[in-house]
Amino acid sequence: MRHARGFTLVEVLVALAIVAIALAAGARAAGTLTDNAARLQAITAAQWCADNQLVDLRLARLLPGVGDADFRCEQLGRSYGGTLSTRPTPNPNMRRIDAIVRDEDGRPLLTLSTVMSRY
């Protein structure tokens, strides 16, 4: 008697199921990497916007008044809005400034904080 060589239908189906699970996991990982790259780009551009606003304040060489001020910024072809929130500190010659940058939908992306002095 001669034995047939090859795989049974069950073995082939199990192998196909394993390959399908591996491909699905790979596709999900690739999608996550793409989403993370887009988020990193948005946060980097938002940080540039916040940095620019804080540098403008430092270059003005004036101690900003306490309160909130809105700003708009364009980076990498995208528009960002934000708020400069200036608060007093225990030292009257210093102010805490928070630059809060939001995406096009108004969701906060980044908050960058600094302390500025009068002198």
N, C-alpha and C positions, 0 to 999 in steps of 0.2 A: 504494500500500500504506500502510496505517495502522499506526503503531507503538503498542503498548500502553504505557500509562504506569503506573508503580507500582514496587513493590519485588519482587525475586525472593525465593524462599523462603530462600535462603542468606543474603541481606542481613538479612532479618527474624530469622533464627536468630542471626546474629552480634550484632545489636542486643540481642536478648533475653539473650544470654550476658553482654554488657557490663553491662547493667542488673542482672542477677543478681549479678555480682561486686561491683558498687558497693553494692548493698543488703546483701550479706553483710558487706562491710567496714564499712558504717555500723552494722549491728547489733552487730558485734564491738566497735566503738569505744564504742557506747552501753553495752554490758555492762561494759566496762573502766571507764568513768566511774562507773557505779553501784557497782562493787566498790571503787574508790578512795574514793568518798564514804563508804561504810560503814567502810572502814579508817580514814579520817580521823576519823570520829566516835568510833570505839573508842580511837584513840590520844589524842584530846583528852580523853576521859573518864578514861583511864588517867593522863594527866598531871595532871588535877585531883586524882585519888586520891593520887598521889605528892607533889604539892605540899601537900596537906592533912596528910599524915603528917609531912613535914619541918617544916611550920609548927608542928604540935603539939609537936615536939621543941624548937623554938626558944622557944615560949611556956612550956615547962616550966622554962626557964632552968637546966637541969642538963646537965652533960656526960654524954652517954650512955655506958654501959659497952660494952666491945668484945664483939661477938657478933652473932648473927642473931635477929631477931624477926619473926614472921609477922603480917600484918594482913589484914583484909577491908574492902572498900569497895563502896558502891552508888552508881552514877552513871548517870543517864539510863535508869533501869530495868534496868540490867545489873549483875551482880555481878562484882567483880574481886578477886583475891587477890594478895598480894604479900609481899615480904620486905624488911625494913630490915636491911641488912648494915653494921655499924659496925666500922671497922678503925682501928688506931692509925696515927699519923703520926710522923715524926721528932721533932716538937715534942710533948712530953707534954701540953700544954695544948690540943691540937687533936685532932679525930677526923674521919676521912672516912666519910661515910654515903652508901650507895647504896640508893635505893628502886627495887626491881625489881617491876614490876607485870605480872601475867599475866592472860590472858583466862579464860573459863569452862573451857576445855579444858586449861589449864595452860601454854599457849605464852606465852613472854615477849613483851610488847608494847612495853615502854618501860623504860629505866633512866635514872633521874635522880640525879645525884651532887651532893653539896655537902660543904663543910668547916665544922664547927662548932668554936667555941672555948669555953674555960671562961669567959672574961670577956666 
